[in-house]
Amino acid sequence: DAKSKEDDAKITVTVLTFSGETVATLSIVSSLPVLSLKQQLGDPVLIALHWEGKVLQDSETPSSLAWPSEVTLTKVEMTFDHERPITLLRDQSNTFGVMDGDEARRMCTAMKELLLKEANVLELQAPLVISAHLTGNLNALNYIFNTFGEPGGTSHLFLGNYVNKGRNGIDVMILLLCFKKKFPGQVHLLRGKHECSSIARIYGFYDECKHRFPSRSGVKLFRQFVEVFDNLPLAAVIQSRVFCVSSGLSPKLDDLEELRKLQRPLEVGSDGLVCDLLWSDPEDHQPGWHEMDKGMSYTYGPDVVDEFLKKNHMDFIVRGTQVVEEGYEFFADGKGVSIFSFPSFLGEFNNKASVMLLDEQLQQSLHTFDDTMLPVPSA
């Protein structure tokens, strides 16, 4: 009948970019919904199609829109709103409604591209606030911003381990990535051992994604967060003098050029250079390299630290990862420090937390805090 013929009518669709370049020319039937058309062009969550100044809805069809036999559409890459999550997460009034799954996926897509443009080894200038090992503690992150200043007025370096263990890994990642989007030159994010697929799947982040975003949406979002993790820089050097890394050194790292030559995105294996940067620990009572009891990577002695600093013409190492009672702990005769920014870790330890402040002359000051000082979420 006439209605059937109308639904089966062929339409030639030319899709252009916002600047007028042709993306694709497709032949579709009039009954095909806009969602199916978007799926032929990529991830439908990440794009919008415009026709004659109107944003097309996924359920609309060429028939319902009364398209002629030939139409031209404009494809627009969807961005994400970074301002609203910053406002909500800094207030902590309702973290569960901060961002829906589609918006979070758009955030991950945009941010992995931004992160990939950065070097493996960031070259930074002080002053800086340096924090480590938040592992899902949104209260601690907000305390750091409240006390030492938000991005926009203060530059921050985070030494990895943003997710797992704590309850708010998604919120910590969203807040950091949104601030990174807003102030890319003042928020610097390194990779930690928790930012890899296998560890994040076992230690809580995978389950958090599934709980926050039910059905298949949470699994998809977990995978997209892992893609962000795979694009994170691996180390930072401050004013050519201070080496910053999530965990430690590697016997495969003689000079930083070896690290700079690595190609991201990359997955973390069970051994090798990147594994060592994220897993190795200092050991003051044993010189040289020794395999760790947990079967991943090595411990490194004060002599290793001394040799690395001399070879690379640097003075000091800042790293995170280990729970330390006072929130920080010097090693290698004062040539390095471990910092830990999660007080009373998981309720299982009675540790203080710390951040390091470096001024323009690279003078260090370590500030400690405990869980009684953390902000209380709004009602």
C-alpha positions in Angstrom: 0.0 0.0 0.0 1.0 3.7 -0.2 2.2 3.8 3.5 4.4 0.8 2.9 5.9 2.3 -0.2 6.5 5.6 1.6 8.4 3.7 4.4 10.5 1.8 1.9 11.4 4.9 -0.2 15.1 5.4 -0.6 16.7 8.7 0.5 20.2 9.8 -0.2 21.8 11.4 2.9 24.9 13.4 2.7 26.6 14.0 6.1 29.0 17.0 6.5 31.2 18.1 9.3 30.5 21.5 10.9 33.2 23.0 8.6 31.5 21.5 5.5 33.7 18.5 4.7 31.9 15.4 3.6 31.8 12.6 6.2 29.7 10.1 4.3 27.0 9.6 1.7 24.4 7.0 2.6 21.3 5.5 1.0 18.6 4.8 3.6 15.0 3.9 3.8 12.4 6.3 5.1 11.5 4.1 8.0 15.0 4.0 9.4 15.2 5.9 12.8 17.9 8.6 13.3 19.5 6.4 15.9 20.3 3.7 13.3 21.8 6.4 11.0 24.0 7.7 13.8 25.2 4.1 14.5 26.5 3.9 10.9 28.5 7.0 11.6 30.1 6.0 14.9 29.1 5.8 18.6 25.6 7.5 18.7 26.3 8.8 22.2 29.2 10.9 20.9 27.5 12.6 18.0 24.4 14.7 17.1 22.9 15.2 13.7 21.5 18.6 12.6 19.0 19.2 9.8 18.0 22.7 8.8 19.1 24.1 12.2 17.3 21.4 14.2 18.9 18.7 16.4 17.4 15.4 15.3 16.0 13.0 18.0 17.0 9.3 17.9 13.4 8.1 17.5 12.6 10.4 14.5 12.5 8.9 11.0 12.8 10.4 7.5 9.1 9.7 7.0 8.1 11.6 10.2 10.4 14.5 9.2 9.0 14.5 5.6 12.5 14.4 4.1 12.8 14.8 0.3 14.7 12.2 -1.7 18.1 14.0 -1.0 19.0 15.7 2.3 22.2 17.1 3.8 22.9 16.7 7.5 25.6 18.1 9.7 27.4 15.9 12.2 28.4 17.5 15.4 30.7 15.9 17.9 29.1 15.9 21.3 31.1 17.4 24.2 30.3 17.1 27.9 29.3 19.6 30.6 32.3 19.9 33.0 30.9 22.7 35.0 27.9 21.0 36.6 29.9 18.0 38.0 32.5 20.3 39.5 29.7 22.3 41.3 28.0 19.1 42.6 31.1 17.2 43.6 32.7 20.1 45.3 29.4 20.5 47.3 29.0 16.7 47.7 25.3 17.1 48.1 24.2 14.4 45.6 27.0 12.6 44.0 24.8 9.8 42.6 23.2 12.2 40.1 26.3 14.0 39.0 26.6 12.5 35.5 24.6 9.9 33.5 26.2 7.1 31.6 26.1 8.8 28.2 27.6 12.0 29.5 30.3 10.0 31.3 31.2 8.2 28.1 31.4 11.5 26.3 33.7 12.7 29.0 36.0 9.6 28.7 36.2 10.0 24.9 37.1 13.7 25.1 39.6 13.2 27.9 41.5 10.3 26.6 42.2 12.3 23.5 43.4 15.3 25.6 45.6 13.1 27.8 47.2 11.4 24.8 48.4 14.8 23.6 50.6 15.0 26.7 54.1 13.5 27.0 54.9 10.3 28.9 57.0 12.4 31.2 55.4 15.8 32.0 57.7 18.8 32.3 56.2 21.0 35.1 56.9 24.2 36.9 56.4 24.9 40.6 54.6 26.0 42.7 52.6 22.7 42.9 50.5 20.8 45.3 51.4 17.1 45.1 48.9 14.4 46.3 48.9 10.6 46.0 46.7 7.6 46.5 43.2 8.9 46.9 41.6 5.6 45.8 38.0 6.7 45.8 38.2 9.2 48.8 36.2 12.2 47.5 36.3 13.8 51.0 40.1 13.8 51.0 40.2 15.3 47.5 37.8 18.1 48.5 39.8 18.7 51.6 42.9 19.2 49.5 41.1 21.7 47.2 39.5 23.5 50.1 42.8 23.8 52.0 45.4 24.4 49.3 43.2 25.9 46.5 41.2 24.7 43.5 42.6 24.5 40.0 42.3 27.9 38.4 44.3 29.5 41.2 46.5 26.5 42.2 48.4 23.9 40.2 48.0 20.3 41.3 50.0 17.1 40.5 48.3 13.7 41.4 50.5 10.6 41.5 47.9 8.1 40.4 45.7 5.5 42.2 42.4 7.3 41.9 40.0 4.4 42.0 39.3 1.1 43.9 39.2 0.5 47.6 37.2 3.7 48.5 33.5 4.2 47.7 33.7 7.1 45.3 36.2 6.2 42.6 33.9 7.3 39.9 33.4 10.7 41.5 37.1 11.2 42.1 37.7 10.5 38.4 34.9 12.7 37.2 36.0 15.6 39.4 39.6 15.3 38.4 38.8 14.9 34.7 36.4 17.8 34.7 39.0 20.1 36.3 41.5 18.8 33.8 39.1 19.8 31.0 38.6 23.3 32.5 42.2 23.9 33.5 44.4 21.5 31.5 47.6 23.4 32.5 46.9 23.2 36.2 45.7 19.7 36.7 48.3 16.9 36.1 47.3 13.3 36.4 49.8 10.4 36.5 49.0 6.7 36.3 49.1 4.4 39.3 48.8 0.7 39.6 45.0 0.9 40.2 44.6 2.5 36.8 44.7 -0.7 34.8 42.0 -3.1 33.8 42.9 -6.2 35.8 43.4 -4.4 39.1 40.4 -2.1 38.7 38.3 -5.2 37.9 39.3 -7.0 41.1 39.5 -4.2 43.7 36.2 -2.5 43.4 36.0 0.0 40.4 34.3 -2.5 38.0 31.6 -3.2 40.6 31.2 0.5 41.3 30.6 1.2 37.6 28.0 -1.7 37.4 26.2 -0.4 40.5 26.2 3.2 39.5 25.2 2.5 35.9 23.1 -0.7 35.7 22.9 -3.2 32.9 25.4 -3.1 30.1 25.9 0.7 30.5 28.2 0.2 33.5 30.4 -2.4 31.8 30.8 -0.1 28.7 31.7 2.8 31.0 34.3 0.7 32.9 35.9 -0.1 29.5 36.0 3.6 28.6 37.5 4.5 31.9 40.2 1.9 31.3 40.9 3.5 27.9 41.4 6.8 29.8 43.8 5.0 32.2 45.8 3.6 29.3 46.4 7.2 28.1 47.6 8.7 31.4 51.2 10.0 31.6 53.6 7.9 33.6 55.9 10.4 35.4 56.7 14.1 35.8 59.8 16.2 36.2 59.5 19.5 38.1 61.9 22.2 36.9 64.4 19.5 35.8 65.2 18.7 39.5 62.4 16.6 41.0 61.3 13.3 39.7 57.6 12.3 40.5 56.1 8.9 39.9 53.3 6.8 41.3 55.5 4.2 42.9 59.2 3.9 42.0 62.1 3.1 39.8 63.0 0.3 37.5 66.1 -1.6 36.6 65.1 -1.0 33.0 65.2 2.8 33.4 68.7 4.2 33.1 67.6 7.6 31.8 64.3 9.2 31.0 64.6 9.0 27.3 63.7 5.3 27.5 60.4 6.3 29.2 59.8 9.2 26.8 60.0 6.8 23.8 57.1 4.5 25.0 53.9 4.7 22.9 50.6 5.3 24.6 47.9 4.1 25.0 49.4 1.1 26.7 48.4 -1.7 29.0 50.3 -2.6 32.1 51.9 -6.0 32.1 53.0 -8.2 35.0 56.6 -7.1 34.6 58.7 -4.5 32.7 59.4 -0.8 32.9 55.8 0.5 33.2 55.0 -2.2 35.8 58.0 -1.2 37.9 57.0 2.5 37.8 53.6 1.6 39.3 54.6 -1.2 41.7 58.2 -0.9 42.9 59.0 0.2 46.5 62.0 1.8 48.2 63.9 -0.3 50.8 66.4 1.5 52.9 67.8 -1.6 54.6 68.8 -3.4 51.4 71.0 -2.0 48.7 70.4 -2.8 45.0 67.4 -4.5 43.4 65.5 -7.3 45.0 62.3 -9.1 43.9 59.3 -8.1 46.0 57.5 -10.7 48.1 54.2 -10.0 46.4 55.6 -11.2 43.1 55.4 -7.9 41.2 58.4 -5.7 40.5 61.3 -5.0 42.8 62.5 -3.1 45.9 65.3 -0.6 45.3 67.9 0.6 47.8 69.4 4.0 48.6 72.3 3.3 46.2 69.8 2.9 43.3 68.1 6.2 44.1 71.5 7.9 44.3 72.6 6.5 41.0 69.4 7.4 39.2 69.4 11.0 40.5 73.0 11.5 39.5 72.5 10.0 36.0 69.5 12.2 35.3 70.9 15.4 37.0 68.1 15.6 39.6 67.9 16.1 43.3 64.9 14.4 44.7 62.1 11.8 44.1 58.4 12.1 45.2 56.3 9.0 45.0 53.1 7.6 46.5 51.4 4.1 46.9 52.4 2.9 50.4 50.4 3.6 53.5 52.7 5.4 55.9 51.8 6.2 59.5 52.5 9.9 59.5 51.2 10.5 55.9 54.7 10.8 54.6 58.1 9.0 55.0 61.5 9.9 53.7 63.8 7.3 52.2 67.2 7.0 50.6 68.9 9.3 53.1 66.4 12.0 52.5 66.6 11.9 48.7 63.1 10.7 48.3 59.7 10.9 50.1 56.6 8.7 50.0 53.3 10.6 50.4 49.8 9.2 51.0 46.7 11.3 50.9 44.0 9.0 52.3 43.7 9.3 56.1 42.7 6.3 58.2 42.9 4.2 55.1 39.7 2.2 54.6 39.1 2.4 58.4 41.7 -0.4 58.7 44.7 1.9 59.5 45.2 4.8 61.9 47.4 6.7 59.4 47.5 10.4 58.8 47.5 11.7 55.3 49.7 14.3 53.6 50.3 16.5 50.6 53.6 18.1 49.5 53.8 21.8 48.6 56.7 22.9 46.4 57.3 26.6 45.9 59.1 28.3 43.0 62.5 27.6 44.5 61.5 23.9 45.0 61.4 24.3 48.8 59.3 21.5 50.2 56.7 21.7 52.9 54.7 18.6 53.9 51.2 19.2 55.3 49.4 16.4 57.2 45.7 15.9 58.0 43.5 13.2 59.5 40.0 12.1 58.9 38.5 14.4 61.5 39.5 17.3 59.3 37.7 16.1 56.2 34.6 18.0 54.9 31.2 16.6 55.8 29.0 16.2 52.7 26.0 18.5 52.5 22.6 17.1 53.5 
